[in-house]
Amino acid sequence: MIPKQLRNIALSIILAWGWKRAAIAFLAGAASSLAMAPFNAWPILFITFPVVVWLIDGAAAGKMRGIPAAAMAGWWFGFGYFVPGLYWIGYAFLVDAETFAWLLPAAICGLPAYLALYSALGFAIARLLWTKDASRVLALAASLTIGEWLRGHLLTGFPWNAFGYALTEPLPLAQTMSLIGLWGMTFLAVAIFAAPATLTDSSSRTQRPWLAPVLAAMLLIAMGVYGAIRLGNTPTQFVANVKLRIMQPAISQDKRFNYSAKADVMSKYLALSNRSTGPENNGVGSANVLIWPESAFPFFLSREADAMAQIADLLPKGTVLITGAVRPPDQPPGTRVTRAYNSIYVIDHDGTMLSVYDKLHLVPFGEYLPWQSLLERIGLQQLTKVHGGFIPGTRRKPMDVPGAPPMLPLICYEAVFPDDIVIQNDRPGWIVNLTNDGWFGISTGPYQHLQQSRIRAIEEGLPLVRAANTGISVVVDPVGRIIAQLGLGVEGVLDSRLPAAIQPTFYGKTGDLPAMIGIAMTIIFVARRRVRSRD
């Protein structure tokens, strides 16, 4: 028996209009952001997603079958979700406050306002498919997943904090990612969390209002059991004779882009990399793979012979360095460099650059500007101040690392794109994610970035090694266990063995196709229910 108070709450939300309706949607979105790292308070979605269902129920009173009213509620929900979830982006505009602080309001409110359009679209599609029974929960799950997928792909995409990440903590729940990936998990998350809304349905609408939440609870339990079994049957194993050392320098942003700090930066990198951490650890000689973070130098490494010589002196024979660096394009000697690549180098003990990867998925407004030449003519520039923007790479492929399995290189937020991990017929042995979250200070941003990077390991069954300037640097095994970690804002080195990859996962073999088929079948099912209800 559902308490009368709960029915009254649902009815008040359904009947709300005007600013009250917008406020309810905004607050529900803001509360939903607590489901993401570092809070991981995902049970709150059992409260906020039923509110979403009731808001769309109430949209029926609007014009055009309630689609505009549903879309407006979706926009307010999305805006409420993204403002507290992405506030940390504003920190980047304070690194050079004299130049960029005036853009802070646009960063904190403008990006969420744009991203909320996808939530609005999801709500609108849901209203178009809406039924009067429990199947409307499936309509919402499919529609919001479509909106989230579009958010992750259109205009270079930004799938940050997709709803599916709510079911990635605790770790057993996250194992479902190995089957259906992020978009399949997003569908399940919305369906599970929205299911309690049907408890307040009247008997004339459905004879079993409890069925949907019971099925949702059973599904959640099944996910947990599956994950626990998978974790229990997959102990962490390690690659023989591979020892890693990750250097986390925690250098402030002003030094990382200041050529005059060259000597200080190199001195710190060299000393920290060679730091002894115990009687059995004699510095960099204890590892055969040394890893430095993204864009490690305030200069072009390939053009600084003294820096390359220092690296060669640091590395003992048999040890290689994996490092981020800004790379100039191939040009005739004496040509002025105006643009560059954001790259990863593999360098051996004699200073030879063995291979290079150029970042493909550049950050809008950070590494390039949309309509670059036009915006530069009116005085705008991206945060890195590279005139003309960084040059995107052309291909992602595994990089050979002497003494270790081939690695898949990912720079910064490339790790939040599931599509960027898929490499057909050329599977790497591990993922290396070099990043610089120092732009975002001590905030929730780096925790969210780590959460999403970690999921790529589970999806593909590959270990992840992450080197971050200010943290969080980690070594993660192929089912998502954190083997070693350096906290946010900590200066130090992280020594670890390299976890071994496991067999390709179901998701690694099939990608998003099964999830997309399931969503398409759901839409067909709900659409038929809607047509029948109108007959």
N, C-alpha and C positions, 0 to 999 in steps of 0.2 A: 504493500500500500504506500503510495507516494504521498509524503506530507503535503498538506494544503499549502504550506508556506512556499514550497518549491514550485508548485503550479502557479501560485500568485507571482513569483519572481519571473517565471517564464512568460506569463501573460503580460506583465508590465514591460518586458523587453520587446515582445511582439508588438505591443500597442504604442511603444515610444516613437516619437516623430520629432523632426527638427533638430535643434541643438542637443536634446537629450539622447536622441538616437546616435548622433555623431560622437557624443561623449562616451556612451556605452561602448561603441566600437573601438574608439581610441584607447580606452582603459583596458579593454580586453586584449588588444594588440600589445600594449605596453607590458601587461602582466605576462603575456605569452613569451616575451623575450627572456624571461627568467628561466625558461626551459633550456637555453643554450649555455655553453661554457662561459664562465667558470662555475655558474650556479647549479646547472643541471637539475633544476627543480621541475622536471617534466610532468609530475602529477598535476601541476597547476593547469595543464592543458585540458584535464578532465572538467575543469570549470569554464575555461575561456572558449573552447570550441563548441560546447553546447550553446553558449551565448551567440556564437556565429550562426548556428542553425536557427535559433529563434529570431535573430535579426533578419535572416533571409525569409523566414516564415512571415514576418511582419511586412516585408517589402511588397507583398501581394496587394496592399492597399494603394500602392503607387500606380502611376500611369505606365502604359506599354508593358503590361503584365508584370510590373514591378522590377523590370531589369535595370532601369536607371537608379532606382532606390537601392537595389542590392549592390550595384557597382559603387555608389557613393559610400555605403557602409563598408564595402571592401577596401575602398581607398583609406578611409579613416582607420580601419583596423591595421592595414599595412603601414600607414604612417606612424601609428602608435607602436607598432612592432619594431620598425627600423630606427626610429630616433634613439631610443635607449640602447638598442642592439648595436648601432654603428656610431655612437657618439665619439668613439675614440679616433675616428678618422680626422676629427678636428685637431688633434694633437699635431698632426703633420704640418698644419698650416701655421703652427707656432714655432717650428724649428727656425724659420727665418721670418719672424713676426713682422719685421719692418716691411717686407715685401708682400707677404701673403695673409697677414692677420685679417685684413678687410674681407677676405673671402670665407672667413670662418662660418658666418651664418648660412651661406650657400652650401658649405660642406655638410654642416650638421642637419640642415633642414631640406636643402635642395635635393641631395641624393635620395633620402628617404621618400621625398615627395614623388620622385620619378619611379623608384622601386615599388611604391604603393600602387602604381598603375597596374602592375601585374596582379596584385591582390584584387584590385577592382575588377579586372578581367575575369579572374577565377570566380568571384562572387556572381558576376553577371552571367557567365556560362552556367553556373549552378542553378541560378534562378530560372534560366531558360529550360533546364531539364527537371525542375523541381516537381516533386510529387507530394502527396499528402500522407504517405506512410513512411516507414523506416528506410525505404530505399533512397530517400533524399539524402541520407548520410553518405551513401555511395556516390551520389551525384556530386556532393560537395568534395569528396575525396578525389574523384577523377578531375573535377574542374580546377581545384586548387593545384593539383599536380601539374596540369597543363600550364597554368599560370607560372608556377615555379620553374618548370622546364624552359619556358620561353624566357624567363628572367635569367636563366643560366646560359642562354645562347644568343639572344638578340643583342645587337650593338656590342659585340665582343663578349657579352655575358658577364653576370655577377651573381653566382649561385650561393653567395655567402649566407650562412644561417638558414639554409633550406629547412623546411619543417621536419624532414626526415632525420636530421641530426638530433632531434629531441629523444630518439630511441637508441642512442649510442652510448649511454651511460645508465646502468652499469654495463660492463664489457660483454656479459653473455647476450644481452639484447642486441648489441652491435653486430654479432656474428651473422645475423640475417642479411647484412650487407653483402656477404660473400655469395648470396643466392640471387638477390634482386637489385642490388646497387642502391644509389641514392634516391632515384626517382620512384622505384618500387617501394622503398622504405617511406618516402614521403606520402605515397598513397595510403599505406597501412597506418601511418601515424595519424593522419587526418581522420580516417575511418574509425580507428580505435578511440581517439580522444573525443570525437563528436558523438559517438554512440549513446552516451547517457542522456542526450537531449530527448530521445524517444520515450524516456520514462514518464514524461509529462504529457504524452499524447493521450487524447481522450479515447474512450472505448469505441467510439464511432469511427475513429481513424484506424485503429489496429486492435486486434484482440489480444495481442501479446506484446505490450510495450516494453517488457523486460528482455525480450529475445535479443535485440541488437546489443545492449550492454553486456549481456551474458556471453554472447559470442565474442565480443571484443575482449573481455577478460580472459576467455579461454585461449584466444589467439595470442594475447600477451604472455600468458603462462607458457604456451607452446614455444614461443620464441625464446623465452628464458631457458626452458629445458633443452631445446636444440643447441643454444649457445653454450650452456654448461657442458653438454656432452662433447661438443666440438672442441672446447678448450681442454677438457680432460683427455681427449684422444690426440691432442696435438701439443705435446711438450716442446719447449723451446730447444732447438738444436742449433749448433753453430758450425760455421764454415771453418774447416781446419786451417790453422796457420795464418789466420787473418786477424790482426789486432788493429783496432781503430783508436785514434786520438782526435777528438773534436776540440777545437780552440774557440772559446767564447770570450771575446775581448771586452765587451760592454763599452765600446768607444762612443762618445757623443757624436751626434750627427754633424756638428760644425767641423770637427776634425776629419770626418770621413770624406768631405768634399772640399778640403782645403789643402792645396798642394804644399803650402809652407809647413804643414804638419807631417810631411813625408817621413822625415827621420824619426819623429816620435812614434808614428804608427808602426813603422818597420821594427823599431827597437822593441816595442811592446809585443808585437806578434812573435818575434823571434824568441824573446825571453819567456813569454807565456807558453809557447809551444814546447819549449825545452824544459819546462818546470818539472822537477821531480816531485812525485806525489807519495812516495813511500820508499822503504828500503829495497823493494823488489821492482821499483820503477825508476829507470835512469833517464827520464825525459823522453824526447822524441825518439830515441833509439829503442824504446820499448814497443813502438808501433811500426807497422809497415805501411799504413795509410794514415796520413795526417790530413785533416779537413778544416778549412777556413771558411768563413761565411760569405754571403753575397757581397759583390762590389767591394772587396776587401781593401782596396787601395785608393787614395786620392790622386792617382796618376795612372798613366797607361803602363801597365806592368811590362808589356812586351818591348817598350821603348826605354826602359830604365835598366841598363846593363848592371849597375851596382846593386839594384834590388834583386835581380836574378842571381847575381853572384852570392849575395847573402843567403838566398833560399838554397842554392846549391851547397853552401857551407853548412847550413842547418841540417839538411837531409842526409842521413847515413846511407850507405849503399844498401839497396833493397827497399828503401822507403820512398813512397811517392806522395806528392801533395795534390789534393783536390781543392781548388780555390775559386771563389768568384773574383771577377775583375772586369773593368770596363775596357773593351777592346776597340781600337781604332780600325776603320775599314782599310782594306788594302789600297794604298795610294802611292803615287810616285814620291820619292824622298823630297822633303821640303814643302810638300803640300800642306796647307793649313787644315787641321781636322776640325770639322764643324759638327759632325754627328758620330755616333759610336754604337757599339753593341753592348748589351749587358750579357756577360759570358761566364762560362765555367771552363777553367783550364785543368788539365792533368799534367803535372810536371814531375819529372824523375830526378834522381839524386845528383845528376850532373847539370841540372838547369835546362834540360831539353823539354820543350812543350810537346807532349806526345799527342794530345788531341784537344779539341775545343768544341764547345757547344754554345750557340747564340740563342738567347731567349726568344721564343716565338710569341708568347702571349703577354704582350706589354700592358702595363697598367695605365688606363686612361687618366689624364691629368697629372699622373705621376711621372710616366716615362714618355708620354706623347700627348698631344692635344687633338681631339677631333677637329677636323678642318684646320689643321696646324697653321698653314700659311696665313689664312684669314685672321685667326685669333692672334697670331703673333703681330700682324700688321696693326692691330688695335691695342697692342701693348701687353697682352696676356702671355704667360709662360707657364710651363709645367713645373712641378715642385723641384725636380732635379736640375732645372735651368739649362738643359741641353738644347741649344738652338736647333730647331728643326726636328727635335725629338729623337729618341733612340731608334735604331734600325732594327726591325724584327728579323729573326732568323728565318730560315727556309725549311728546316727539317729537324724533327726530333728522332733520335735513334740512340740505342745503348752505346755507351763509351767504354772502351777497353781500359781496364785498370790493372797494371802488372801486379801479380801476386794476389789478385782478388777477382771475383766474378764480374762480368760486365755490369755496369750500373746505368740506370735510367736517370738522366739529369733533369731536375725541375728547379726553377728559380722563383723564389718568393711565392706569389699566390697562384702560380701554375698548378700547385698541389691541390687546389680546391676544385679543379675541373676534372671530373671523372674521365671525360673524353680525352684529356691530355695524357692519360696513363696508358691507353690502349695502343699497343704496337703489335701488329699481326706478324706471326712467323719469325719473331726476333725477340723472344722473351728475355729480359735482363735477369740478373740474380738478386738485385736490390735496387731500391729507390734512394736517391740522394737529393735532398731538398735543402738548398742554400738560400737563406733569407736574411733580411735585415728589418726586424720589427722595431728597431730603435726609433723609427719615425713616430711610434704610437705610445711611447712612454710606458709607465706602469699602469696599464689599463686592462680592460677585458679583451681587447683585440688580439694580443698574442696567444691568449688561452683559446680563443675561438679558432685561430689559425692552426694551432697545434691539433685541436680536436678534429678538424676537417682533414688535415694532412694524415693523421693517424688512420682515418677511415680508408684512405687509399690503399694502405697496407692490407687491411682486412678484405677489401673488395678484390684485390688481385692475388692475395696469398704471397706477397713479397715483403721482406723486411724494409723498414724505412729508417734512414739515418738523416737526421736534421741538424744542421749547423746554423745557428742564429747569432747575430752580433750581440744583442742584449738578452737573448733567450727567447723562447725556451728551446734549448738543444736537447735532443733525445735520440735514443736508439730503441726502435720498436720492432718486435718480432712479427711474423706474418699473420698472426691472429690478433694483433693489437696490444699485446702486453708491452708495457714500458720496461725495458731492461736496464736502462741507465738514463739519468736526466740531470740537467743543470737548470736551476730555477731562473725566473725572470729577474733581470737586473744584476745577475751574479757574474763576476769575472772569474774565469777558471778554465780548466781543461777537463774533458770527460773521456775516460779510457774505457773501452769495451771491446768484447769480441763481436764479430758480425754474425747475427742470426742467419740461419739457412732458410732459403725459400722452400715453400711446400708446393705440392702439385697445383696447377692452375685451378682456380675456383670455378664454380658454375657461372658466376657473373663474369669472370675473366674470359670464359670461353664464348659466352653468348651476348655479353654486353647488355644494353637496355632493351633488346628486342622482346624478351618475355614480359617485362613490365609494361611496355607499350601495348603489346597485344592484350594483356589483362585490362589495361585502362580502356582500350577501344571496346572490348567486350562489355565492360561495365557501362560505358556510355550507351551502347546499343540496348542493354538490358533496361537501364533506367528510362531511356527514351520510349521504349515499348510500354513500360509501366505507365508513363505519363499519358501516352496516347490512349491506352485502355481506360485510364481513369476519366478521360474526357468523353468517352463513348457513352 
